[in-house]
């Protein structure tokens, strides 16, 4: 009997199946520093313990996307070790802040299955939750991933595609308890623009670009313990469709988030991800740019210090965003690699 784990293939999944993922992970200051080195995020709340304490935190919280990636990485050996690609996200909410010293664990439930027409792969839909050492859910999300079949001749499961909400309702957004962003220090944040200053329909070109290095991407996947072959193993992927490893989609999300600082410097927290698509593959050597449209604004019940902006961010590769490339003729324009719809929390005047 083998003692090694080859990962689950498409035919191994069953709707309703619960997967409790191994390797709880204690988040350290080292993780925070390494994440900063990889993406260069400049949001003041996560960069400065003093700014965070003035807002009511005990210290600077971990970047929301770092917490997401760590929880995501826990799920990979059971869900996407044999993935062709991660396809999208929906109904993701960030429920509690994560701090250095917290230990994160993850659990997933299979909520849908659909075999692809080629008979070689299928799409697996899962809802995953990350908990801290107190058993509190810190984030919860749905993702769907294309997974290889072990045997093309194996029978297809009955198709069961879940209905997913188009967006997280603003009434379901959770602001961190015990905090206040009244009088938020805009000198420290580097931006004078607060929630009140943004308008629905406004478009923001984040201007800068960041080139992805292979070494950085490999370091990031190791940081999250994301061992999916499609990102991790050039020996196997060199024989695949692209002849090289794909950049983890979350890497592009973190780059787009870091780039968004220029124009959204006070969008201090990610409250929810409404939906997201990795539109096209990205590889080492590509330069990522980003732009964002304000889709909506919402007040938060019981909070006069924070408001919510619903944002749609597009990331591109090797294409500056001066012309706001996005969706055209029912498809995405050339060069678009990410289409992400999310809610961010921004201090109010």
N, C-alpha and C positions, 0 to 999 in steps of 0.2 A: 504493500500500500504506500503510495507516494505521500511524502510529508510536506511537499511544496504546494503552493497555491498558484494555479495558472489563471486565476481570475474567472469571473462569470462570463459566459457567452450569452447571446440573445435568448437561446432556448432554455437557459437556466432560470430565467426570471418568471415570476407568476404575479398577477395582480393581487394585491393584498399582502404580499410578502414583506416582512419587516427585517431589516438588516441593521444590526448593532455593530458599529464600526470600531476597529481596534485602534490602539495607540492614542489614548488621551494626550493632549499636548499642553504643557504649561508655557504660557506666553512670557517671554523675558524682555528686559530692556535691550538685550542683544538683537532680538527679532525686530524690535522697533527701529533700532539703528540701521540694521541691514535693509529693512524695507525702505527707509529713507534714502539709503545709498543707491538702491536699485531704481527708485522712481522719482526722487527729488521733490516729493510733495512739500508744499510750503504753508499749508493751512495752520494758522497760529494755535488753534485749540489743541491740536495733536502734537505741535512742535514745542509748546511752552507750558511747563508745569505751572508757572505763575499765572499765565492767562487762564488756564483751566481752573485753578483754585479761585480766582476772582469770579468765575462763573458758577462756583459751587461744587466743583469736582474735588476729590481728594488729591488727585494728580492728573496729568494729561492722559486722556483715554487713548487706547490703541486706535489707529486708523480703522474706520469701519470696513474698508476693503481688505485689510490685513486679516481681521477677524473672519471675514467671509472666506478668504482663500484658505485659511487654516482649517476651517470646518469643511470646506469643499475637499481639501486634500485628504481628510479622513475617509471620505466616501469613495475615493478613486479605486482602491484595491478591490472593492466589492461591486462597483457599478461600472466604472469606465476604464479598467485596466486594458480591456480589449476594444476600446472605442476607436472608431474612425474619426469622429469629431464630436465635440460638445456643440449642440445646436442652439440652445436658447434658455432663457430664464423667465419666470413669471411669479407674481404673488409673493415677492420677497419683502419681509419686514425686519427691520433692526429694532429689537425690543429692549435691550439693556446694554449699557456701555461695558466694554471689556478693558481691563487694566493689566499692566505687567504684574505677574504673579497669579493671574487667573488661569485655571486649567479648563480647556475646552474639549468636549467629546461630541460625538455625532451619531445620529440614528436616521435611517431612511425607510420610507415605505414606498413600494412600487404601486403607482396609481394608474398606469396605462402601458399598453404594448401595441406596436404596429409593425408588422414585417414589411420591408421594402420590396418593390416589384422585382428586383434582381434576385431575390431569394438568398442573397449572401449576407445581408445585414438586416437589422431592425432597429426601431426607435423605442427606447425605454424611457418612460416618464416616472420621475420619483419626486417625492416631497421629503426634503432633508431638514433636520433641526439640529442646531448646535446649542449645547448647554454648558453652563459654567459648573464649578465644583460644588455649588449649592443646589444643583438640579434646576436652576432657572434657565428658561429658554432665552438665549441672547439674540438669535436670528433664526428665521424659518423661511424656506424658499422651495420653489418647484424648478426643476430643470429637466430637459430632455436631451438624450444623447444617442447617437448612432453607434450601435455595437455590432461587431462581427458575429456571425453564426459559427458554431463549431463544425456543423455539418449542413451543407446546403440542402441535403435531401430530408432533413428533419422537418416534421410537419409544423406549419405556422400556427401560432396561438390565435384564438379568436380576437379580432381587432377590437381594442378598447382604448379610445383616445379620450382623455379627460377634458371636461369643459373648464377652462381657466378664465378668470376675470381679466378684462382688458386693462384694468388698473386697480391699484389699491386705493380705496376711497380715503379722502383726506381725513374723515372722521376716525379712521383706523390707524392713523399715524401716531407714533408714541414719542413724545418729547422726554428727555431724561429727567427723572424725578429729582427734586432737591436742588435744581439749578436755576439760575437767573442770568439772562443775557442783557438785562437792562444796562445801558451805558457801556456796551461792549467796546473794547479798545480798538478802534479802527486804525490807529497809528501802528499798533503792534501787528494788526492783521494785514496791513499794507493796502487796504482798499476802503474808500469812503462810502461805497455803495451798499446799502442795506435793503431789506425786503421791500420797503416802500418805494425804492427807486427803480424796480424792474417792472416791465409791462408785458402783458400777454402778447405774443407774436414777435417779441424782440429777438434778434439774432446776434450772437456774439462769436466772432472769430478769435480763437485763443492764441493765434499768431505763431507761437513757437512750434518747432518740431523736435522729436527725440528719436534718435536712431537706436534700434534694438541690436545689441550685441549678443552673439550666441552664448558667450560665457555668462552674461547677466541673466539670460533666460534660464539657463541650466541651474544657476545659483538660486533663482526664484523658485523653480519647481522643487528643488531640494528643500528650500526653506519651508514650503507648504507640505512637504512629503507627498507630492503629487507624482506618482510613479507611472502614469499612463504611458504606454509604449510610444504613442504618437508624438509625445513631447520629449521622451527620455532616452529613446533607444535608436541611435542612427543605424545600427546593424539591421534591425527589422525595417525601419522606415526607409532606408536606402533602397529597399526592394519594392517599395510601395508606389502609389500614384504620383507623388511629388518628388520622390527620390531624396527626401530630407525631412527632418523633424518639423512639425508645426509649432509655432509659438502658441502657448496656452492662452486661450481667449481671455482669461482673467488678467493676464499680463497686459493686454491691450486696454482692458477696462481701467486698470490702475494707471496706465500712462495717460489715458484720456482724462481721468479724474485729476491727476497731477497737473496736466496742461490747463485744465479749466480754471485753475487758480487765477490766471490772467483774465479777468473779467467776472469771475465769481469768487473772489477772494474771501468773502464772508459766508459762503455756502458751507458752513462749518461741519454739518453732519449729513450723512446719507440716511434718510428715514425709511426708504422703500425702493425696491426696483420693480417697476410695473411690468416690464417686459424687455427682452433684449435678444438680439440676433447677431451671431458672428457671420457676417455676410459673405466674407471671402477669407481665404487663408492668409496668414502672415508669417514671414520667415526672418531669420537673422539677417541683418543688413538693411531691412526696410526702415524707413523713417516715418514715424507716426505723427500726424497732425490731428487737430480736433476743432469742432465748432459746436455751439449749443443754441437751441431755440427754447424760449420760455413758452411752454404750452398752457400753463395755468398758474394761478396764485390762490392760496387758501389760508384762512386764519386757523389757528389751532385752539380748540376748546380749552378754556381756562388758562391760556397763555397769551399775555399781551407783549411779551418780550421776544417771542419767536413767531415767524410765519413760515409757510411752506411754499416752495416753488416747484412746480412740476416741469422737469427739464427733459429735452430730448437731445442727446449728444450723438454726434456722428464722428467716428474716427476714420481717417484715411491713411493709406500708405503711399509714400512718395508723391503726394499731391497736396500742396498747401490749400487751405480752406477759405481763401479770399472770396471765392464764388459760391460758398456754402453748398458743396456737393452733397446730395442726399438721395432722395427717391425721385425717379423720373420714369414716366410711362410704365407705372406699376412694377418697376424694378429699381434696384439701386444703381447709381452712377458708377462708372469705372473708378476704381481706386478706393471705394468705400469698403471698410472691413468690419465696422461695428455700428450698430444702430441700437442705442440704449435709452430707454424711457425710465426716469426715476424721479423721486421726490427728494429734495434737499431742504434742510432747515436753515433759516437765515435770521440773524438778529433784526429786530424792528427798532424804529426810532421811538 
